[in-house]
Amino acid sequence: MQLKIDEISAEKVIPANDSVRLLDQIVEEIDLRPLERALKRSGRKHRTNPVTMLKIILYSAMERKYASRPIDEACLRDINYIWLLNGEPAPSYRAICRFRSEVLSECSEEIFYELIHKLKELGEITFEHLFVDGTKIEANANKYSFVWQKSTNKYENKTIQKLGKLFDELCNKYGIMAQTSDELLAMLHERSHAPFVHGRGKRKSELQRDIEQLEELMERKAKYSEYQEIFKGRNSFSKTDPDSTFMHMKEDHMRNSQLKPGYNIQFAVEGEYITGVDVSSERSDQLTLIPLLEEMEKHSVTYDDVTCDAGYESEENYTYFEEKETECYIKPQNYERSKTRKFKNNMCLRENMPYDEALDEYTCQNGRKLKAVYEGTRKSKSGFESTVTYYECEDCASCPHKKSCTRSKGNRKMQVSKRFVEQRKKSLERITSPMGILLRTNRSIQSEGAFGVVKQDYGFQRFSHRGKKNVFTEILIVAMGYNINKYHNKIQENRTGSQLHEKFIA
């Protein structure tokens, strides 16, 4: 029988300022209608109250317990878990797994944003300054289960060629007029009257061998077609978790390690709280910013300004903010390099060439003109189109700087997006302003600090579940536990309501 702790006994063993009491209070105060709707859809009755189950799972995330069996054991032995159960039967590890996969996977995102709005009511979040950063976390997939798009394309083309050649041979050999491989296979089976033989010592007929060879090539072609549908613009995926992509983990860069299946996790942070989460299969951060902000906007979470590092700079992201009231502070990718002496003295770079806006031409270090030849359209991986102007030098034949200026056998050519150049210039002005310096410093402290706590202090460096939906639920639970712990720590340190770290700014 499950133990029940009354308030008098609980006061002696669970202090009033304990984090478990804060968790219980917050969960009771937030809107849990998303949980009720998810329970109706699941159609399963749980022995333990679903609200209590939610408290247990969130408290487990606060206590760095992610697997179901340690949670099951803690519900029987840990006084804080027993207090949360309040006399209800302790859930088994199977019940915890079912609750996470069937219920929380349908409502965890909504509950997460309900928690964010609760922190807003408490004055911890103001929806003013947002800091975005990303990291790679390893997927629960086998290391050597990779499928590469380049190899798939090569083998698929070879299979199609072999299948086409075999198709013509069999049609001529058996005198069949077929239109497709499936039609040919069906006609060959009709001609086969003797049963197929298999095993050692059995002699296959010529027709059986032809049919098996055709079936093998057709199966191989179908397999490669299925792989192409799974790629969805990626260059790799894992057979054991097709939603994951092979990428370098950030903590392994210094060790020059092999590629591992993983996910690109995006955190949006304000006031040291995680206010937005996104899971992406993209290796770079450029294509993850807009989906993150749009998902937050669906839950009525919008900000006055957003600060990102250089990995998010692109014309598409700049254009997105031009159409919004939100101001962006994105560091240009060449910002650190542009401050070096080597960059400033390199006159072959476009940034160091004098530009005549009236004539629309650049002047190289040898005094020759790079004139606009024509305009074209460049399409990004996400489908964003930008207008690009193509420039070509009038004559590089006898230029003494040609070897350091271009590798082309002909004249120096250059393509420039004028809109992107202007957007980068404005962004540089913003990030070098006093407010920009303050926000960039806070981005390093807050967003990178959140990942540091989750990956190092919480030890969360590999997902336990497979599939993007389950991974998203898992990281949301971790983020909610992180936020409640952060709120509890701020209360203990008397720092509630603080948004920006200004004492670190010189």
Stockholm file with secondary structure:
# STOCKHOLM 1.0

chainA/1-506         MQLKIDEISAEKVIPANDSVRLLDQIVEEIDLRPLERALKRSGRKHRTNPVTMLKIILYSAMERKYASRPIDEACLRDINYIWLLNGEPAPSYRAICRFRSEVLSECSEEIFYELIHKLKELGEITFEHLFVDGTKIEANANKYSFVWQKSTNKYENKTIQKLGKLFDELCNKYGIMAQTSDELLAMLHERSHAPFVHGRGKRKSELQRDIEQLEELMERKAKYSEYQEIFKGRNSFSKTDPDSTFMHMKEDHMRNSQLKPGYNIQFAVEGEYITGVDVSSERSDQLTLIPLLEEMEKHSVTYDDVTCDAGYESEENYTYFEEKETECYIKPQNYERSKTRKFKNNMCLRENMPYDEALDEYTCQNGRKLKAVYEGTRKSKSGFESTVTYYECEDCASCPHKKSCTRSKGNRKMQVSKRFVEQRKKSLERITSPMGILLRTNRSIQSEGAFGVVKQDYGFQRFSHRGKKNVFTEILIVAMGYNINKYHNKIQENRTGSQLHEKFIA
#=GR chainA/1-506 SS CCCCCCHHHHHHHSCTTCHHHHHHHHHHHSCCHHHHHHHHHHCCCCSSCHHHHHHHHHHHHHTTCCSHHHHHHHHHHCHHHHHHHTTSCCCCHHHHHHIIIIIIHHHHHHHHHHHHHHHHHTTSCCSSEEEEEEEEEECSSCTTCEEEHHHHHHHHHHHHHHHHHHHHHHHHHHTCCCSSHHHHHHHHHHHCCSCCCCSTTCCCCHHHHHHHHHHHHHHHHHHHHHHHHHHTTCSEEESSCTTCEEECCGGGGGGTCCCEEEEEEEEEEETTEEEEEEEECCSSSTTTHHHHHHHHHHTTCCCSEEEECGGGCCHHHHHHHHTSSCEEEECCTTHHHHTSHHHHHCTTSGGGSCEETTTTEEECTTSCEEEEEEEEEEECTTSCEEEEEEEEESCCTTCTTHHHHCCCSSSCEEEECHHHHHHHHHHHHHHTSHHHHHHHHHHHHHHHHHHHIIIIISCCCBCSSCSHHHHHHHHHHHHHHHHHHHHHHHHHTTCTTCCCCCTTCC
#=GC SS_cons         CCCCCCHHHHHHHSCTTCHHHHHHHHHHHSCCHHHHHHHHHHCCCCSSCHHHHHHHHHHHHHTTCCSHHHHHHHHHHCHHHHHHHTTSCCCCHHHHHHIIIIIIHHHHHHHHHHHHHHHHHTTSCCSSEEEEEEEEEECSSCTTCEEEHHHHHHHHHHHHHHHHHHHHHHHHHHTCCCSSHHHHHHHHHHHCCSCCCCSTTCCCCHHHHHHHHHHHHHHHHHHHHHHHHHHTTCSEEESSCTTCEEECCGGGGGGTCCCEEEEEEEEEEETTEEEEEEEECCSSSTTTHHHHHHHHHHTTCCCSEEEECGGGCCHHHHHHHHTSSCEEEECCTTHHHHTSHHHHHCTTSGGGSCEETTTTEEECTTSCEEEEEEEEEEECTTSCEEEEEEEEESCCTTCTTHHHHCCCSSSCEEEECHHHHHHHHHHHHHHTSHHHHHHHHHHHHHHHHHHHIIIIISCCCBCSSCSHHHHHHHHHHHHHHHHHHHHHHHHHTTCTTCCCCCTTCC
//
